[in-house]
Amino acid sequence: MIFYRENLTDEKLLDLYKKILKPRLIEEKMLILIRQGKVSKWFSGIGQEAIAVGVTSVLDESEYVLPMHRNLGVFTTRNIPLHRLFSQWQGKANGFTKGRDRSFHFGTQEYNIIGMISHLGPQLGIADGIALANKLQDNKKITAVFTGEGATSEGDFHEALNIAAVWKLPVMFVIENNGYGLSTPTNEQYLCENLADKGIGYGIESWIIDGNNIVEVYNKLSQLKKEMIENPHPVLLEFKTFRMRGHEEASGTKYVPQELMDEWEAKDPVTNYKKYLIETGVLTEGLDEQLRSEIKQEIDENWAIANAEPEIEPTYSGELDDVYKDFEYEEYTHGEEVKNIRFIDAIRNSLEQSMWRNKNLVIMGQDIAEYGGAFKITDGFVDAFGKDRVRNTPICESAVVSAAMGLSINNYKAIVEMQFADFVSTGFNPIVNLLAKSHYRWGEKADVVVRMPCGGGTQAGPFHSQTNEAWFTKTPGLKVVYPAFPYDAKGLLNTAINDPNPVLFFEHKQLYRSVYQDVPTDYYTIPFGKAALLKEGNAVTIIAFGAPVHWALETLANNPKIQADLIDLRTLQPLDTETIFASVKKTGKVIIYQEDTMFGGIASDLSALIMEECFEYLDGPVKRVASLDSPIPFTKALEDQFLAKNRFEEVLFELLKY
């Protein structure tokens, strides 16, 4: 191994040695402790330290780095107190996740480190969002994100590279090619000769670097960083390296040929660098022994601190209170001036006023810029707010949602428009596993609104007509809003944008141009978790949301003798159970009306809640009316049969007669 120091001083060379030595000695300690049963699980990065240390050493402390679970050198180079890392690994409260996640599955704004989730790919999109925020601020900062050779097969990898290329984002995409994805060798994962070649298709500058040579890593990345600051653009970096331990300790390395282990052991990044420093007189055996002794003492002292900390004592409130970030709802009231507008105009009005109020708000989606979106809601927004804040995206929902999370991390607000709610399936993972869990896992907000044009009645077929709110009401950490009227749509969307938690905002597209209402021209908000009581009566409680609210109103208008409480839920998470239970206790009968298919829909949970909380008040069975348990069809006759609308009145009459 050849080290070209170029213009690095002796002090810098020695500094890099201290930084690469520290994670190695910590790992050696952890391997002893895991054999003693004092550590439950360990993902070793032995053999790969030069990459984590080199990359982090090149970055300023204010620049974000997104590591994986084999990048201990990132955390030690950022000088996180070791006892906090040890507490994290031991599941102690002084760690970064309060015992809710393990090893390096965490982030910390204090040290500008954003940790991974086990699905790997989304963090590449997060890096795009962080870098986009840096570029919008023109603060001359870059972002570095790690992944392994295995994750380069994931769609998120390709989506993130494409976005970074198109938007010219200053991101270092760091691939640690260590030869195996758990036990699967690279020749069973991809056929290109080098992973760096994958950058060519995206027009990205790519480099292959010896990942075991700390000096080469540091010098090359220092040069690249300077170029990326002068001319923002992404780079793809393939670091050739090897991990000398198993994927995690329990998996072992029996699947690796011994000759390959021997070959890479000879390339050990710490041993070879030490040898070079001694040969050049920068380091002596005595100084090396002193450094090792000091680091080992630091490790032992911090391990003692972590061990002395008490085990976590779980409480229900402690867990549930951290699912969402605290949001102090601020009520904005409106004046008397109103304008009779459509549902779609109310959405546009909210977006427009929120963009003026929040200079850090960015809207992203397919065709939303000059074209104005599939439904023309953002038509003219580019002229008003510019393309930096109204951004057309490639067709890559997953990386766009992840980028929205990156914007949130870097102090921006983000709105993602799904062209149709059906298409959210290709962005499902980062919504339910990244946005939803980040605050619970490590206290990080996800200031993201995902707009969801949804619903049937327009003969758009199976891929453009779903109302799939139940996919998300099941997921703790998400808020789900589903207005039925223009007034509510504007006020609730304003609140969604203000809320630092992730919000799925459903907009029934059949209502876009068919429902009118007098809506205040001023900016105003409506709180989440407050249903609207549209009609009052003593005979039956009707619970609905979205288009079925209007269908229920139509039924009641055609049957004026029916005295019903009609509740428009407006928000599904949080849910206004107080209004629901009060009404059911008054009427004794309840029917729940949803457009979604029956099995597994929110009506099922509402029915269960009512049975549990109001059973003694019921004078009949809780009834549900929903669409057929089939995909939604295209032809009008089939769609009419599918939708719940044609069955509601019959079920309502049956209940009233019970």
VEXGU-485650 format. One record per residue (C-alpha): residue in one letter; x, y, z. Coordinates in steps of 0.5 Angstrom, whole numbers, padded with zeros to 4 digits, always signed. Layout:
% residues N
AXYZ ...
***
This chain:
% residues 658
M+0000+0000+0000 I+0003+0007-0002 F+0001+0013+0002 Y+0002+0020-0002 R+0002+0025+0003 E+0002+0031-0002 N+0002+0037+0002 L+0000+0034+0009 T+0003+0036+0015 D+0006+0031+0020 E+0001+0034+0025 K-0005+0032+0020 L-0002+0025+0019 L-0002+0024+0026 D-0009+0027+0027 L-0011+0022+0022 Y-0008+0016+0025 K-0011+0018+0032 K-0018+0018+0029 I-0017+0011+0025 L-0014+0008+0031 K-0020+0010+0036 P-0025+0006+0033 R-0021+0000+0032 L-0019+0000+0039 I-0027+0001+0041 E-0029-0005+0037 E-0023-0010+0040 K-0026-0008+0046 M-0033-0009+0044 L-0031-0016+0041 I-0029-0018+0048 L-0035-0016+0051 I-0040-0019+0046 R-0036-0026+0048 Q-0037-0024+0055 G-0045-0023+0054 K-0044-0016+0056 V-0046-0013+0049 S-0052-0016+0045 K-0051-0015+0038 W-0045-0012+0034 F-0044-0010+0027 S-0036-0010+0026 G-0033-0005+0021 I-0026-0007+0022 G-0022-0007+0016 Q-0026-0001+0013 E-0024+0005+0018 A-0021+0009+0013 I-0027+0011+0010 A-0031+0013+0015 V-0025+0017+0018 G-0023+0020+0012 V-0030+0022+0010 T-0032+0025+0016 S-0025+0029+0017 V-0026+0032+0010 L-0033+0035+0012 D-0034+0041+0017 E-0037+0040+0023 S-0043+0043+0021 E-0044+0039+0015 Y-0049+0033+0015 V-0046+0026+0014 L-0051+0020+0014 P-0047+0014+0016 M-0049+0006+0017 H-0048+0001+0022 R-0041+0000+0020 N-0039+0007+0021 L-0036+0008+0028 G-0031+0012+0025 V-0036+0017+0023 F-0039+0018+0031 T-0032+0018+0034 T-0029+0023+0029 R-0035+0028+0031 N-0032+0027+0038 I-0039+0024+0041 P-0037+0022+0048 L-0036+0015+0048 H-0041+0014+0054 R-0047+0016+0050 L-0045+0011+0045 F-0044+0006+0050 S-0051+0008+0053 Q-0054+0007+0046 W-0051+0000+0045 Q-0053-0002+0051 G-0060+0001+0051 K-0060+0006+0056 A-0063+0012+0057 N-0057+0017+0056 G-0056+0014+0049 F-0060+0017+0043 T-0066+0013+0042 K-0068+0012+0049 G-0067+0004+0048 R-0072+0004+0042 D-0067+0003+0037 R-0060-0001+0037 S-0053+0000+0035 F-0053+0006+0030 H-0060+0007+0028 F-0060+0014+0030 G-0059+0021+0029 T-0056+0027+0033 Q-0057+0034+0030 E-0052+0036+0036 Y-0047+0033+0032 N-0050+0033+0025 I-0050+0026+0024 I-0057+0023+0021 G-0057+0015+0022 M-0060+0010+0018 I-0066+0005+0018 S-0065-0002+0016 H-0068-0001+0009 L-0062+0003+0007 G-0064+0006+0001 P-0068+0012+0004 Q-0062+0015+0007 L-0059+0017+0000 G-0066+0021-0001 I-0065+0024+0005 A-0058+0027+0003 D-0061+0030-0003 G-0066+0034+0001 I-0061+0036+0006 A-0056+0038+0000 L-0062+0042-0003 A-0063+0046+0003 N-0056+0047+0003 K-0056+0049-0004 L-0062+0054-0003 Q-0059+0057+0002 D-0052+0058-0002 N-0048+0056+0004 K-0043+0053+0001 K-0044+0046+0005 I-0044+0039+0002 T-0047+0033+0005 A-0044+0026+0005 V-0048+0019+0005 F-0046+0012+0006 T-0049+0006+0003 G-0046-0001+0002 E-0045-0005-0005 G-0051-0009-0003 A-0056-0003-0003 T-0054+0000-0010 S-0059-0005-0012 E-0065-0002-0009 G-0069+0003-0013 D-0068+0008-0008 F-0060+0008-0010 H-0062+0010-0017 E-0068+0015-0015 A-0063+0019-0011 L-0057+0019-0016 N-0062+0021-0021 I-0065+0027-0017 A-0058+0029-0015 A-0056+0029-0022 V-0062+0033-0025 W-0062+0038-0019 K-0054+0039-0019 L-0054+0037-0011 P-0047+0037-0007 V-0048+0030-0005 M-0042+0025-0004 F-0045+0018-0005 V-0040+0014-0001 I-0041+0006-0003 E-0037+0002+0001 N-0036-0004-0003 N-0033-0010+0002 G-0035-0015-0003 Y-0041-0018+0001 G-0048-0016+0002 L-0049-0021+0009 S-0046-0027+0005 T-0048-0026-0002 P-0042-0024-0006 T-0042-0018-0011 N-0042-0023-0017 E-0049-0025-0015 Q-0051-0018-0014 Y-0049-0014-0020 L-0045-0015-0027 C-0042-0009-0028 E-0034-0009-0027 N-0035-0003-0022 L-0040+0000-0018 A-0037+0007-0020 D-0040+0005-0027 K-0047+0006-0025 G-0046+0014-0024 I-0044+0014-0032 G-0052+0013-0033 Y-0054+0019-0029 G-0048+0024-0032 I-0045+0024-0025 E-0038+0024-0024 S-0035+0018-0021 W-0029+0015-0018 I-0026+0009-0015 I-0022+0010-0009 D-0017+0005-0004 G-0022+0005+0002 N-0016+0002+0006 N-0012+0008+0005 I-0013+0014+0009 V-0009+0019+0006 E-0012+0017-0001 V-0019+0018+0002 Y-0017+0024+0005 N-0013+0028+0000 K-0018+0026-0006 L-0024+0028-0002 S-0021+0034+0000 Q-0020+0036-0007 L-0027+0034-0009 K-0030+0038-0004 K-0027+0044-0006 E-0029+0043-0013 M-0037+0041-0011 I-0037+0048-0007 E-0034+0052-0013 N-0039+0048-0018 P-0045+0044-0014 H-0046+0037-0017 P-0046+0030-0014 V-0040+0025-0014 L-0041+0018-0014 L-0035+0015-0010 E-0034+0007-0010 F-0029+0005-0004 K-0026-0002-0005 T-0025-0005+0002 F-0027-0011+0006 R-0030-0013+0013 M-0026-0018+0017 R-0032-0020+0021 G-0039-0022+0019 H-0045-0018+0017 E-0046-0018+0025 E-0042-0023+0030 A-0047-0028+0030 S-0047-0029+0022 G-0039-0031+0022 T-0035-0031+0016 K-0035-0038+0014 Y-0038-0037+0007 V-0031-0033+0006 P-0025-0036+0002 Q-0019-0036+0007 E-0015-0034+0002 L-0019-0028+0001 M-0019-0026+0008 D-0011-0027+0008 E-0011-0022+0002 W-0015-0017+0006 E-0012-0018+0012 A-0005-0016+0009 K-0009-0009+0007 D-0011-0007+0014 P-0012+0000+0014 V-0009+0001+0021 T-0003-0003+0021 N-0001-0001+0014 Y-0002+0007+0016 K+0002+0006+0023 K+0008+0002+0019 Y+0008+0008+0014 L+0008+0013+0020 I+0014+0010+0023 E+0018+0009+0017 T+0017+0017+0016 G+0019+0018+0023 V+0012+0021+0024 L+0010+0016+0029 T+0015+0012+0034 E+0013+0005+0037 G+0013+0009+0044 L+0008+0014+0042 D+0004+0009+0039 E+0004+0005+0045 Q+0002+0012+0049 L-0004+0014+0044 R-0007+0007+0045 S-0006+0007+0053 E-0010+0014+0053 I-0015+0011+0048 K-0016+0005+0052 Q-0017+0009+0059 E-0022+0013+0055 I-0026+0007+0053 D-0025+0004+0060 E-0028+0010+0064 N-0033+0011+0059 W-0036+0004+0059 A-0036+0005+0067 I-0040+0011+0066 A-0045+0007+0062 N-0045+0001+0066 A-0047+0005+0072 E-0053+0008+0069 P-0060+0005+0071 E-0064+0001+0066 I-0070+0004+0063 E-0076+0003+0067 P-0082+0003+0061 T-0088+0007+0062 Y-0094+0008+0058 S-0094+0015+0058 G-0086+0016+0056 E-0087+0011+0050 L-0094+0014+0047 D-0092+0022+0049 D-0086+0021+0044 V-0089+0018+0038 Y-0091+0025+0035 K-0087+0032+0036 D-0091+0037+0041 F-0095+0041+0037 E-0098+0047+0040 Y-0103+0049+0035 E-0104+0056+0034 E-0111+0059+0032 Y-0111+0064+0026 T-0118+0067+0026 H-0121+0070+0019 G-0125+0076+0018 E-0132+0077+0015 E-0130+0077+0007 V-0131+0070+0004 K-0131+0068-0003 N-0135+0062-0006 I-0130+0058-0009 R-0129+0050-0011 F-0126+0045-0006 I-0120+0045-0011 D-0119+0053-0010 A-0119+0052-0003 I-0113+0048-0003 R-0110+0052-0008 N-0111+0058-0004 S-0108+0055+0002 L-0102+0053-0001 E-0101+0060-0004 Q-0102+0063+0003 S-0097+0058+0006 M-0092+0059+0001 W-0092+0067+0002 R-0092+0066+0010 N-0087+0061+0010 K-0081+0062+0006 N-0077+0056+0008 L-0083+0052+0005 V-0082+0048-0002 I-0087+0044-0006 M-0085+0038-0010 G-0088+0033-0015 Q-0089+0031-0022 D-0091+0036-0027 I-0093+0041-0021 A-0088+0047-0024 E-0090+0050-0031 Y-0095+0045-0032 G-0099+0047-0026 G-0100+0039-0023 A-0105+0034-0026 F-0110+0038-0023 K-0107+0045-0024 I-0107+0047-0017 T-0100+0050-0017 D-0101+0053-0024 G-0098+0060-0024 F-0094+0058-0017 V-0087+0058-0021 D-0088+0065-0023 A-0090+0067-0016 F-0085+0063-0012 G-0080+0061-0017 K-0077+0054-0019 D-0073+0053-0013 R-0079+0052-0009 V-0084+0049-0014 R-0080+0043-0016 N-0082+0038-0022 T-0079+0032-0019 P-0077+0026-0023 I-0082+0020-0023 C-0079+0017-0016 E-0084+0018-0011 S-0079+0014-0006 A-0073+0018-0006 V-0078+0025-0006 V-0081+0023+0000 S-0074+0022+0003 A-0072+0028+0000 A-0077+0032+0004 M-0075+0029+0010 G-0068+0031+0009 L-0071+0038+0008 S-0074+0038+0014 I-0068+0036+0018 N-0064+0042+0015 N-0070+0047+0017 Y-0074+0047+0011 K-0082+0045+0011 A-0084+0040+0005 I-0090+0039+0001 V-0090+0033-0003 E-0096+0032-0008 M-0097+0025-0010 Q-0100+0026-0017 F-0105+0020-0015 A-0106+0017-0008 D-0105+0011-0012 F-0098+0012-0013 V-0096+0013-0006 S-0095+0005-0006 T-0088+0007-0009 G-0086+0012-0004 F-0089+0007+0002 N-0083+0005+0005 P-0080+0012+0007 I-0087+0014+0009 V-0089+0009+0014 N-0081+0007+0016 L-0078+0014+0016 L-0083+0019+0017 A-0087+0016+0022 K-0082+0013+0026 S-0076+0019+0026 H-0079+0023+0032 Y-0080+0016+0036 R-0074+0013+0035 W-0069+0019+0036 G-0073+0026+0037 E-0073+0028+0030 K-0079+0032+0027 A-0081+0030+0020 D-0084+0037+0018 V-0087+0034+0011 V-0094+0034+0008 V-0096+0029+0003 R-0102+0031-0001 M-0106+0025-0004 P-0111+0026-0009 C-0116+0020-0009 G-0122+0017-0010 G-0127+0014-0015 G-0133+0016-0019 T-0129+0019-0025 Q-0128+0012-0028 A-0121+0013-0028 G-0120+0005-0026 P-0116+0001-0021 F-0109+0005-0021 H-0112+0012-0020 S-0118+0011-0016 Q-0117+0008-0009 T-0118+0012-0003 N-0113+0008+0001 E-0113+0012+0008 A-0113+0006+0012 W-0106+0004+0009 F-0103+0010+0014 T-0108+0010+0020 K-0105+0004+0022 T-0098+0007+0023 P-0097+0010+0029 G-0093+0017+0028 L-0097+0019+0022 K-0103+0024+0022 V-0108+0023+0017 V-0113+0029+0015 Y-0119+0028+0010 P-0124+0034+0009 A-0130+0034+0005 F-0131+0041+0004 P-0127+0047+0002 Y-0128+0051+0008 D-0125+0045+0012 A-0120+0044+0006 K-0116+0050+0007 G-0116+0051+0014 L-0114+0044+0015 L-0108+0044+0010 N-0106+0050+0013 T-0105+0047+0020 A-0102+0041+0017 I-0097+0045+0014 N-0096+0048+0021 D-0095+0042+0024 P-0088+0039+0025 N-0091+0032+0024 P-0092+0028+0018 V-0099+0029+0015 L-0102+0025+0010 F-0107+0030+0007 F-0113+0026+0003 E-0116+0031-0003 H-0122+0027-0006 K-0121+0029-0013 Q-0129+0028-0015 L-0130+0034-0010 Y-0125+0038-0013 R-0129+0042-0018 S-0136+0040-0016 V-0137+0042-0009 Y-0137+0050-0008 Q-0137+0054-0001 D-0136+0061+0002 V-0129+0061+0004 P-0126+0066+0008 T-0121+0070+0004 D-0116+0071+0010 Y-0111+0066+0012 Y-0114+0061+0018 T-0113+0055+0021 I-0117+0049+0024 P-0115+0044+0029 F-0114+0037+0028 G-0118+0032+0032 K-0124+0036+0032 A-0130+0033+0028 A-0136+0037+0025 L-0143+0036+0027 L-0147+0037+0020 K-0154+0035+0022 E-0157+0033+0029 G-0162+0028+0031 N-0164+0023+0036 A-0165+0017+0031 V-0158+0015+0029 T-0151+0017+0028 I-0148+0017+0021 I-0140+0017+0021 A-0137+0019+0015 F-0131+0023+0011 G-0129+0025+0005 A-0134+0024-0001 P-0139+0020+0003 V-0141+0026+0007 H-0144+0029+0001 W-0147+0022-0001 A-0150+0022+0006 L-0153+0029+0006 E-0156+0027-0001 T-0159+0021+0003 L-0162+0025+0009 A-0164+0031+0004 N-0168+0025+0000 N-0171+0023+0007 P-0173+0029+0011 K-0176+0025+0016 I-0170+0021+0019 Q-0167+0025+0025 A-0160+0024+0025 D-0153+0026+0027 L-0149+0027+0021 I-0141+0027+0024 D-0136+0029+0019 L-0129+0026+0022 R-0125+0031+0018 T-0119+0028+0021 L-0118+0021+0022 Q-0111+0021+0026 P-0112+0024+0031 L-0119+0022+0032 D-0125+0026+0035 T-0127+0020+0039 E-0131+0025+0044 T-0136+0027+0039 I-0137+0020+0036 F-0138+0017+0043 A-0143+0023+0045 S-0147+0022+0039 V-0148+0014+0040 K-0150+0015+0047 K-0155+0020+0045 T-0158+0016+0039 G-0157+0009+0041 K-0155+0007+0033 V-0149+0008+0029 I-0148+0007+0022 I-0141+0008+0019 Y-0140+0010+0012 Q-0133+0010+0008 E-0131+0010+0001 D-0126+0005+0002 T-0127-0003+0001 M-0130-0006+0007 F-0125-0011+0010 G-0119-0007+0014 G-0122+0000+0013 I-0122+0005+0018 A-0130+0003+0019 S-0128-0003+0022 D-0124+0000+0028 L-0129+0005+0029 S-0134+0000+0030 A-0129-0004+0035 L-0128+0003+0039 I-0136+0004+0039 M-0137-0003+0041 E-0132-0003+0047 E-0134+0004+0050 C-0141+0005+0048 F-0144-0002+0048 E-0149-0001+0054 Y-0152+0005+0050 L-0153+0001+0043 D-0160-0001+0041 G-0158-0004+0035 P-0151-0007+0032 V-0146-0002+0029 K-0147-0002+0022 R-0141-0001+0016 V-0142+0001+0009 A-0136+0001+0004 S-0134-0001-0003 L-0134-0008-0005 D-0128-0012-0003 S-0125-0012-0010 P-0120-0007-0014 I-0124-0001-0016 P-0126-0002-0024 F-0126+0003-0030 T-0133+0002-0033 K-0138+0006-0030 A-0143+0001-0029 L-0138-0003-0025 E-0135+0003-0021 D-0143+0005-0019 Q-0144-0002-0017 F-0137-0002-0013 L-0138+0004-0009 A-0141+0004-0003 K-0146+0010-0005 N-0152+0005-0008 R-0152+0001-0001 F-0152+0006+0004 E-0160+0008+0004 E-0162+0000+0005 V-0157-0001+0010 L-0159+0005+0014 F-0167+0004+0013 E-0165-0003+0016 L-0162+0000+0022 L-0167+0005+0024 K-0172-0001+0024 Y-0168-0005+0028 
***
